[in-house]
Amino acid sequence: MQLKKINALVDLELRVGDLMSAVTAAHLAYLARFDGQAMDSTYTAAMVILVLFTLVCSMLFQVYEQPLGERPISQFLRIAASWAIAFACLMVMCYLLKIGDTFSRAWVLLTLPFGLIGFSLVRLIALVALRRLRTRGEGIARCLLVGATDSGLHMLEQVRANPALGMDITGYVKTSYDHAIPDGVPKVGSLLELEDILKRGEWDEVLLALPVSANRAITYAMDRMEQHVVTVKFVPDLLGRQLINHQMEDCGGVPIVTLRSSPLEGHAWLVKNVEDRLIAAGILLMIAPIMLCLAIGVKLSSPGPVLYRQRRVGLDGKEFEMLKFRSMPVDMERSGKVAWGGAQNKTTTRFGKFIRQTSLDELPQFLNVLRGDMSIVGPRPERPMFVEQFKGEIDGYMHKHLVKAGITGWAQINGWRGDTDLTRRIEHDLYYINHWSLAFDLKIIFLTIFKGFVHSENQSSARTGITAAVAQPVEPVAEESQ
């Protein structure tokens, strides 16, 4: 069976299966709640609206964009978030129309898990069927790698590590730009022999992994492929440059390749802002008594203001005033130079040490989120003098400012917080930016509950890498370090 046909059938099975799962979940919940009675017109209308909301949310969460089987936990969280938001939209609509009492709570509580079970079964069935086809050699794209450059070798690693991609690199063409010999992939010839190689008809796709500066080689390869029916994919070697949210666009008929941009544009910007405001407002309402107690504790622990205001760098490299509960005596740094890190050596009040170790000093930053300065999830912001220092020492450091700074982030829940390796932290921040989605945000928020609050400053210090090299004093500033 042709690869395109298999992919189309899998996509159709997922979309139709999800809709059937939503309908089946609603029916099963109704049967369980009302002892087998036929669904009445009110519940039928609610079910139809729920299905429509599910379609919209599936598009917003890009449920069907990721290859089946790749990062299964991420896929489940994405479909779960999509289903939950669709259901929430239905409930909000019922509340606004004042018909919420019409529906049974048991029906609502049963429909949610029934739907998740159905979505999981649909994907399990599709995955088992796809794997059986691939064991027979069907549904796998046979790929020819042209150029063993850094990008070509990285592509080979990813193909081997992710069978869900449905690709198999079965040969490579040697070029003058190669950096190594691919392990386990037979060489089928050189670039000058490309036309004869393609005549064999053994490959479905050609992966052209050459530097963007190799104009003549790229033109030569494209000319050789003009006479053959084969899918051609360009895997550019960008000399170590990082791509952020890269994509192909059409501008008045002119193809444009975006190499670096924020993922939060258009509807994504709106979704992210709504997410931030709603979650921040809800959390502030819940933690208001806690914040009052913390404010009293700060005030009693030492003289001075309750809140500490510090200049940080956020979206688009612009500065904003970040809020924290004060954990240090007033003006501790006024007479000396400020060094990055070294949290375990900083003078704090007894209460201040507690709120720093438990991250309770960060709670006022939910006010920053409401003001639009920060997001719930995003890279942690740094002070201006350290941004100036680090941007010339750490590759890709400034790319983190393509999105708003966050209270928590992918780096933080993976242990890269406090006095830890900045290079590893930036790698996690850029991974988050490249893979942003609402589902990813909700996953990070959920994991923060278990991983993102309490931390040991001594443990953080032990994980330093580049930290020790960059933690040099800078000019005196009367501000408290993170």
C-alpha positions as CSV (number, residue, x, y, z in Angstrom):
1,M,0.0,0.0,0.0
2,Q,1.3,3.5,-0.9
3,L,2.8,5.6,1.9
4,K,0.5,8.6,1.2
5,K,-2.6,6.3,1.2
6,I,-1.7,4.8,4.6
7,N,-1.0,8.2,6.2
8,A,-4.3,9.5,4.8
9,L,-6.2,6.5,6.2
10,V,-4.6,6.8,9.6
11,D,-5.5,10.5,9.7
12,L,-9.1,9.7,8.7
13,E,-9.4,7.0,11.3
14,L,-8.2,9.3,14.0
15,R,-10.6,12.1,13.1
16,V,-13.6,9.9,12.6
17,G,-12.8,7.8,15.6
18,D,-12.5,10.8,17.8
19,L,-15.9,12.1,16.8
20,M,-17.5,8.6,17.3
21,S,-15.8,8.5,20.7
22,A,-17.3,11.8,21.7
23,V,-20.8,10.6,20.6
24,T,-20.4,7.2,22.1
25,A,-19.2,8.7,25.4
26,A,-22.3,11.0,25.6
27,H,-24.6,8.1,24.8
28,L,-23.0,5.7,27.3
29,A,-23.1,8.3,30.1
30,Y,-26.8,8.9,29.4
31,L,-27.5,5.2,29.4
32,A,-25.7,4.7,32.7
33,R,-27.4,7.7,34.3
34,F,-30.9,7.1,33.1
35,D,-31.1,3.3,33.2
36,G,-31.1,2.6,29.5
37,Q,-33.6,5.2,28.3
38,A,-33.3,6.7,24.8
39,M,-31.5,10.1,24.8
40,D,-33.9,13.0,24.7
41,S,-33.6,16.0,22.4
42,T,-32.0,18.3,25.0
43,Y,-29.1,16.0,25.6
44,T,-28.8,15.2,21.8
45,A,-28.4,19.0,21.1
46,A,-25.8,19.2,23.9
47,M,-24.0,16.3,22.3
48,V,-23.9,17.8,18.9
49,I,-22.6,21.1,20.3
50,L,-20.0,19.2,22.2
51,V,-18.8,17.5,19.0
52,L,-18.5,20.9,17.3
53,F,-16.5,22.3,20.2
54,T,-14.3,19.2,20.0
55,L,-13.6,19.8,16.3
56,V,-12.6,23.4,17.0
57,C,-10.4,22.5,20.0
58,S,-8.7,19.7,18.2
59,M,-7.6,22.2,15.6
60,L,-6.5,24.7,18.2
61,F,-4.5,22.1,20.0
62,Q,-3.1,20.6,16.8
63,V,-4.2,17.2,17.9
64,Y,-3.6,15.6,14.5
65,E,-0.3,17.4,13.5
66,Q,2.0,15.1,15.5
67,P,3.0,11.7,14.0
68,L,1.0,8.9,15.6
69,G,3.1,7.2,18.4
70,E,5.6,10.0,18.7
71,R,5.8,11.2,22.4
72,P,2.6,9.3,23.4
73,I,2.3,11.1,26.8
74,S,2.4,14.4,25.1
75,Q,-0.2,13.3,22.6
76,F,-2.5,12.0,25.3
77,L,-2.2,15.3,27.3
78,R,-3.0,17.2,24.1
79,I,-6.2,15.3,23.3
80,A,-7.2,15.4,27.0
81,A,-6.7,19.1,27.2
82,S,-8.7,19.5,23.9
83,W,-11.5,17.4,25.3
84,A,-11.6,19.2,28.6
85,I,-11.7,22.6,27.0
86,A,-14.4,21.5,24.7
87,F,-16.5,20.3,27.6
88,A,-15.7,23.5,29.5
89,C,-17.0,25.6,26.6
90,L,-20.2,23.6,26.6
91,M,-20.6,24.2,30.4
92,V,-19.9,27.9,30.0
93,M,-22.5,28.2,27.2
94,C,-25.1,26.4,29.4
95,Y,-24.3,28.8,32.3
96,L,-24.7,31.9,30.1
97,L,-28.0,30.6,28.7
98,K,-29.1,29.7,32.2
99,I,-29.8,26.1,31.3
100,G,-27.1,24.5,33.4
101,D,-29.6,22.8,35.7
102,T,-31.1,21.0,32.8
103,F,-28.2,18.5,32.6
104,S,-27.4,15.8,35.1
105,R,-24.0,16.2,36.9
106,A,-23.6,12.4,36.7
107,W,-23.9,12.6,32.9
108,V,-21.2,15.3,32.8
109,L,-18.8,13.4,35.1
110,L,-19.3,10.2,33.2
111,T,-18.9,11.7,29.7
112,L,-15.5,13.1,30.4
113,P,-13.7,9.8,31.3
114,F,-15.7,7.8,28.7
115,G,-14.5,10.2,26.0
116,L,-10.8,9.9,27.1
117,I,-11.1,6.1,27.1
118,G,-12.5,6.2,23.6
119,F,-9.8,8.6,22.3
120,S,-7.1,6.3,23.8
121,L,-8.6,3.2,22.2
122,V,-8.8,4.9,18.8
123,R,-5.1,5.7,19.0
124,L,-4.2,2.3,20.3
125,I,-6.0,0.6,17.4
126,A,-4.5,2.9,14.8
127,L,-1.0,2.4,16.3
128,V,-1.3,-1.4,16.4
129,A,-2.5,-1.5,12.8
130,L,0.3,0.9,11.7
131,R,3.0,-1.2,13.4
132,R,1.7,-4.4,11.7
133,L,1.9,-2.7,8.4
134,R,5.4,-1.5,9.0
135,T,6.6,-4.9,10.1
136,R,5.6,-6.0,6.6
137,G,7.5,-3.1,5.1
138,E,4.5,-1.0,4.3
139,G,3.9,2.6,5.5
140,I,7.6,3.3,5.7
141,A,9.2,5.9,3.5
142,R,12.6,4.7,2.1
143,C,14.9,7.7,2.3
144,L,18.1,8.5,0.5
145,L,20.4,10.9,2.4
146,V,22.4,13.3,0.3
147,G,25.2,14.7,2.5
148,A,26.5,13.5,5.8
149,T,26.6,17.0,7.2
150,D,25.8,17.9,10.9
151,S,22.1,18.3,9.9
152,G,22.2,15.1,7.9
153,L,23.7,13.1,10.8
154,H,21.2,14.6,13.2
155,M,18.4,13.7,10.9
156,L,19.6,10.1,10.9
157,E,19.7,10.1,14.7
158,Q,16.1,11.4,14.9
159,V,14.8,8.9,12.3
160,R,16.3,6.0,14.3
161,A,15.1,7.3,17.6
162,N,11.5,7.9,16.4
163,P,10.1,5.0,14.5
164,A,6.7,6.8,14.6
165,L,8.1,9.1,11.9
166,G,7.7,6.2,9.4
167,M,11.1,6.8,7.8
168,D,14.0,4.6,7.1
169,I,17.3,5.9,5.7
170,T,18.6,3.1,3.5
171,G,21.4,4.8,1.7
172,Y,23.5,7.9,1.6
173,V,25.3,9.9,-1.1
174,K,28.8,11.2,-0.4
175,T,29.5,14.9,-0.9
176,S,32.4,17.2,-0.3
177,Y,30.6,18.7,2.6
178,D,30.4,15.5,4.7
179,H,31.6,15.7,8.3
180,A,31.6,11.9,9.0
181,I,30.6,8.6,7.6
182,P,27.0,7.6,8.7
183,D,27.1,4.5,10.9
184,G,25.1,1.6,9.6
185,V,24.0,3.3,6.3
186,P,25.5,2.0,3.1
187,K,27.1,4.5,0.7
188,V,25.5,4.2,-2.7
189,G,27.7,6.6,-4.6
190,S,28.8,10.2,-4.8
191,L,26.9,13.4,-5.7
192,L,28.2,13.2,-9.3
193,E,26.5,9.7,-9.6
194,L,23.1,10.9,-8.2
195,E,21.3,10.6,-11.5
196,D,22.3,6.9,-11.9
197,I,21.5,6.2,-8.3
198,L,18.0,7.6,-8.7
199,K,17.4,5.4,-11.7
200,R,17.3,2.4,-9.4
201,G,13.9,3.6,-8.1
202,E,14.6,2.3,-4.6
203,W,13.7,5.4,-2.6
204,D,10.5,7.3,-1.9
205,E,12.2,10.4,-0.5
206,V,15.5,12.2,-0.9
207,L,16.8,14.2,2.1
208,L,19.1,16.9,0.7
209,A,21.3,17.7,3.7
210,L,23.7,20.4,2.4
211,P,24.8,23.8,3.7
212,V,22.7,26.7,2.6
213,S,25.9,28.2,1.0
214,A,26.4,25.2,-1.3
215,N,24.6,26.8,-4.2
216,R,26.2,24.8,-7.0
217,A,25.8,21.4,-5.2
218,I,22.2,22.1,-4.4
219,T,21.4,23.2,-8.0
220,Y,23.3,20.2,-9.4
221,A,21.3,17.8,-7.1
222,M,18.0,19.4,-8.0
223,D,18.7,19.3,-11.7
224,R,19.5,15.6,-11.4
225,M,16.1,14.9,-9.7
226,E,14.1,16.8,-12.3
227,Q,13.6,13.6,-14.3
228,H,12.5,11.5,-11.4
229,V,9.3,11.2,-9.5
230,V,10.5,11.4,-5.9
231,T,9.7,13.5,-2.9
232,V,12.6,15.9,-2.1
233,K,13.1,17.4,1.3
234,F,15.7,20.0,2.1
235,V,17.5,19.5,5.4
236,P,19.7,22.6,5.5
237,D,23.0,22.7,7.5
238,L,22.9,26.1,9.1
239,L,26.4,26.0,10.5
240,G,25.1,25.4,14.0
241,R,22.5,28.2,14.0
242,Q,19.4,27.5,16.0
243,L,16.0,27.5,14.3
244,I,13.1,28.9,16.3
245,N,9.5,28.2,15.1
246,H,10.8,27.8,11.5
247,Q,8.3,27.5,8.8
248,M,7.6,28.0,5.1
249,E,5.4,30.9,4.1
250,D,4.0,32.2,0.8
251,C,4.3,36.0,0.4
252,G,2.5,37.1,-2.7
253,G,3.6,34.0,-4.6
254,V,7.2,34.3,-3.3
255,P,8.3,31.4,-1.0
256,I,9.8,32.6,2.2
257,V,11.5,30.4,4.9
258,T,11.1,31.8,8.4
259,L,14.2,30.8,10.4
260,R,13.4,32.4,13.7
261,S,10.1,33.8,15.0
262,S,7.8,33.7,18.0
263,P,5.3,30.9,18.1
264,L,2.8,33.2,19.7
265,E,1.3,34.9,16.8
266,G,-2.3,35.1,15.5
267,H,-4.7,32.9,17.4
268,A,-1.9,31.4,19.5
269,W,-1.2,34.9,21.0
270,L,-4.9,35.1,21.9
271,V,-5.0,31.6,23.4
272,K,-1.9,32.2,25.5
273,N,-3.1,35.5,26.8
274,V,-6.5,34.1,27.7
275,E,-4.9,31.2,29.4
276,D,-2.6,33.4,31.4
277,R,-5.3,35.8,32.6
278,L,-7.8,33.2,33.5
279,I,-5.4,30.9,35.4
280,A,-3.7,33.9,37.1
281,A,-7.0,35.3,38.3
282,G,-8.2,32.0,39.6
283,I,-4.9,31.3,41.4
284,L,-4.9,34.7,43.0
285,L,-8.4,34.2,44.3
286,M,-7.4,30.9,45.9
287,I,-4.1,32.1,47.4
288,A,-5.2,35.5,48.6
289,P,-5.3,34.4,52.3
290,I,-1.9,32.8,51.9
291,M,-0.4,35.9,50.4
292,L,-1.9,38.0,53.2
293,C,-0.1,35.7,55.8
294,L,3.1,35.9,53.8
295,A,2.9,39.6,53.7
296,I,2.5,39.8,57.5
297,G,5.4,37.4,57.9
298,V,7.7,39.5,55.7
299,K,6.7,42.7,57.6
300,L,7.3,41.1,61.0
301,S,10.6,39.5,60.0
302,S,12.4,42.8,59.2
303,P,11.7,46.4,58.6
304,G,11.0,47.5,55.0
305,P,8.5,47.1,52.2
306,V,6.6,43.8,51.8
307,L,7.1,43.6,48.0
308,Y,10.5,43.7,46.3
309,R,10.5,45.3,42.8
310,Q,13.2,44.3,40.5
311,R,14.0,45.2,36.9
312,R,14.0,42.1,34.6
313,V,14.1,41.6,30.8
314,G,11.1,40.0,29.2
315,L,9.3,39.8,25.8
316,D,11.2,41.4,22.9
317,G,14.1,42.2,25.2
318,K,12.1,45.0,27.0
319,E,12.4,45.6,30.7
320,F,9.6,45.3,33.2
321,E,9.3,45.5,37.0
322,M,9.0,42.0,38.5
323,L,7.4,41.6,41.9
324,K,8.5,39.3,44.7
325,F,8.0,39.0,48.5
326,R,11.1,40.5,50.1
327,S,13.3,37.8,51.6
328,M,16.4,39.9,52.4
329,P,17.1,42.8,54.6
330,V,16.7,46.2,52.9
331,D,19.6,47.5,50.8
332,M,21.8,44.4,51.3
333,E,23.5,45.0,47.9
334,R,23.8,48.7,47.9
335,S,27.4,48.8,49.0
336,G,28.8,46.0,47.0
337,K,28.9,44.4,43.5
338,V,26.2,42.1,42.4
339,A,27.2,38.6,41.3
340,W,24.9,36.1,39.5
341,G,23.8,33.1,41.5
342,G,25.2,32.2,44.9
343,A,21.8,32.0,46.5
344,Q,23.1,29.9,49.4
345,N,25.6,32.7,50.3
346,K,23.0,35.5,50.3
347,T,21.9,37.0,53.6
348,T,18.2,36.4,54.1
349,T,15.9,36.7,57.0
350,R,14.8,33.5,58.7
351,F,11.3,33.9,57.2
352,G,12.9,34.9,53.9
353,K,14.9,31.7,53.7
354,F,11.7,29.7,54.1
355,I,9.8,31.5,51.4
356,R,12.8,31.3,49.0
357,Q,13.3,27.6,49.4
358,T,9.5,27.0,48.9
359,S,9.3,29.6,46.0
360,L,6.5,31.3,47.9
361,D,8.4,34.6,47.4
362,E,7.4,34.3,43.7
363,L,3.6,34.4,44.3
364,P,3.3,38.2,43.6
365,Q,4.3,37.4,40.0
366,F,0.8,36.3,39.3
367,L,0.1,40.1,39.5
368,N,2.7,40.5,36.8
369,V,0.8,38.0,34.7
370,L,-2.5,40.0,35.1
371,R,-0.6,43.1,34.1
372,G,0.6,41.4,31.0
373,D,4.3,41.6,31.9
374,M,4.7,37.8,32.3
375,S,3.1,34.5,31.5
376,I,2.3,31.6,33.8
377,V,4.7,29.4,31.7
378,G,7.8,30.7,30.0
379,P,11.6,31.2,30.4
380,R,12.6,32.7,33.7
381,P,13.6,36.4,33.3
382,E,17.1,37.8,34.1
383,R,18.3,41.2,35.2
384,P,19.5,43.6,32.5
385,M,23.2,43.5,33.5
386,F,23.3,39.7,33.3
387,V,21.4,39.6,30.0
388,E,24.2,41.9,28.6
389,Q,26.8,39.5,30.0
390,F,25.2,36.2,29.0
391,K,24.1,37.0,25.5
392,G,27.7,37.0,24.3
393,E,28.6,33.9,26.2
394,I,25.7,31.5,25.6
395,D,24.5,30.6,22.1
396,G,20.9,31.4,21.6
397,Y,20.5,33.2,24.9
398,M,18.5,36.1,23.5
399,H,16.0,33.8,21.7
400,K,14.3,33.2,25.0
401,H,12.9,36.7,24.7
402,L,10.7,35.7,21.8
403,V,8.0,34.9,24.4
404,K,7.0,36.4,27.7
405,A,9.0,35.5,30.8
406,G,7.2,32.9,33.0
407,I,6.7,32.1,36.6
408,T,7.5,28.4,35.9
409,G,8.9,26.7,32.8
410,W,10.2,23.6,31.1
411,A,13.7,24.2,32.5
412,Q,12.5,24.6,36.1
413,I,10.4,21.4,36.3
414,N,13.4,19.5,34.9
415,G,15.6,20.8,37.7
416,W,17.4,23.6,35.9
417,R,16.7,26.4,38.3
418,G,18.7,28.5,40.8
419,D,22.5,28.2,40.4
420,T,22.4,25.6,37.7
421,D,24.0,25.3,34.2
422,L,22.8,28.2,32.2
423,T,23.5,26.4,28.9
424,R,21.3,23.5,29.8
425,R,18.6,25.9,31.1
426,I,18.6,27.8,27.8
427,E,18.4,24.5,25.8
428,H,15.2,23.7,27.8
429,D,13.8,27.2,27.3
430,L,14.3,27.0,23.5
431,Y,12.8,23.5,23.4
432,Y,9.7,25.0,25.1
433,I,9.5,27.8,22.5
434,N,9.9,25.5,19.6
435,H,7.2,23.1,20.9
436,W,4.8,25.5,22.5
437,S,1.2,24.5,22.6
438,L,-1.6,25.0,25.1
439,A,-1.4,21.4,26.1
440,F,2.4,21.8,26.7
441,D,1.6,24.7,29.0
442,L,-1.0,22.8,31.0
443,K,1.5,19.9,31.3
444,I,4.1,22.2,32.8
445,I,1.6,23.8,35.2
446,F,0.5,20.3,36.3
447,L,4.1,19.1,36.8
448,T,5.0,22.3,38.7
449,I,2.7,21.3,41.5
450,F,5.0,18.3,42.1
451,K,8.4,19.5,41.0
452,G,8.4,23.3,40.8
453,F,8.1,24.6,44.3
454,V,10.5,23.2,46.9
455,H,14.1,23.2,45.9
456,S,17.5,22.9,47.6
457,E,19.9,25.7,47.0
458,N,22.9,23.5,47.9
459,Q,21.7,20.9,45.4
460,S,21.3,23.6,42.8
461,S,24.9,24.8,43.4
462,A,26.2,21.3,42.8
463,R,24.8,21.2,39.3
464,T,26.6,24.3,38.0
465,G,28.4,24.1,34.7
466,I,28.8,27.4,32.9
467,T,27.5,29.0,36.1
468,A,30.9,29.2,37.8
469,A,32.4,30.8,34.7
470,V,29.8,33.5,34.2
471,A,29.0,34.4,37.9
472,Q,31.3,37.4,37.9
473,P,30.5,40.6,39.8
474,V,29.0,43.5,37.9
475,E,28.5,47.1,38.7
476,P,26.7,47.9,42.0
477,V,23.0,47.8,41.8
478,A,20.6,48.0,44.8
479,E,18.6,45.0,43.9
480,E,18.2,41.4,45.2
481,S,19.4,38.5,43.0
482,Q,17.0,35.8,42.0
